[in-house]
Each structure stands twice: as C-alpha cells, then as structure tokens.
C-alpha cells in the first residue's frame, strides 16, 4: 500500500515480499554500526523482523517504517518512516538507505515526504529523531530537515546514549 510519493520515490508499507531487501539492508555495516545488529541473516529472520517490527506497528498505531522505492525502476533502496517507541513520549523519524544510494538526496526527499505525511495526514504534533553520537551523516540530515539537538537519551538500561533531536515548529 502506497503511503506517499515524491518526484523520484514511492514510499509504501512493507510486506512479506520485501524479505530479501530486509536481509540486504540490515546486513550492511552502516546499519549494524549505527542502528544495531537485529540478527537478520536469513529470509526467515527478515520475515520475523517485518512481522514483529513494521507490520506490527502498522496494526498497533497505523504507521511505521516504510519501504522507499525508486519510481523509475520499482527497486527498493531503503526505509523511512515514523516509529512510536514505548521508551519515548513522541513519535520519531527513522531512515536508512543502502549505501549505494547515498549522496543522491534520496534520504532528504523521503524524510521530507514522511514528515509532511505525519503532520498533515496523521495529525502528529511533535516529531523527534534519535541518532548515535558518532553518526554525523544522519545528524547533518536531521539539521537540514529542521531538527535541532535537544538532549541525550537512553532507550533501555545498559544501551548506549543517543542524541535526541526535535523538529523545530
């Protein structure tokens, strides 16, 4: 199900057909370094990740992480969406692209569309984002989107401290 589209991208809900893409994205060294190892190594792991992650969130709150596809080819290049975590009071923006698609403006384009969708279609107020302390690329993207650093947070005991950014109103 398509959620939103931009001039170059189609942003849609994930489904079971995305298993191979999920294995590829979640196995990237950049994903593991900045987001964490989700233990997704096989197609079955990917289906489990989708079922207990994005698909469960769609059912629970009506939104979640979405597949980002190139309109021209239909090729899935990443994910971008809105996450409602139990450990944060606000909805947060999440995004990740396959490294071969970095430096093309796709993350900015997808995030801008998802933020507009969240505000206009879902009626969300405050939207935040969390980022690893050493993830300068994502930090720069958040600032370009209008986010500002607000504080440090820890999502769970014994987790690394993350920086929380809030979207300026």
C-alpha positions, 0 to 999 in steps of 0.5 A: 500500500502506497503511503506517499510519493515524491518526484523520484520515490514511492514510499509504501508499507512493507510486506512479506515480499520485501524479505530479501531487501530486509536481509540486504539492508540490515546486513550492511555495516552502516546499519549494524554500526549505527542502528544495531545488529537485529540478527537478520541473516536469513529470509526467515529472520527478515520475515520475523523482523517485518512481522514483529517490527513494521507490520506490527506497528502498522496494526498497533498505531497505523504507521511505521517504517516504510519501504522507499522505492525508486519510481523509475525502476520499482527497486527498493533502496531503503526505509523511512518512516515514523516509529512510536517507541514505548521508551519515548513520549513522541513519535520519531523519524527513522531512515536508512538507505543502502549505501549505494544510494547515498549522496543522491538526496534520496534520504532528504526527499523521503524524510521530507515526504514522511514528515509532511505525511505525519503532520498533515495526514496523521495529525502528529504534533511533535516529531523527534529523531534519535541518532548515535553520537558518532553518526554525523551523516544522519545528524547533518540530515536531521539539521537540514530537515529542521531538527535541532539537538535537544538532549541525550537519551537512553532507550533501555538500561545498559544501551548506549546514549543517543542524541535526541533531536526535535523538529523545530515548529 
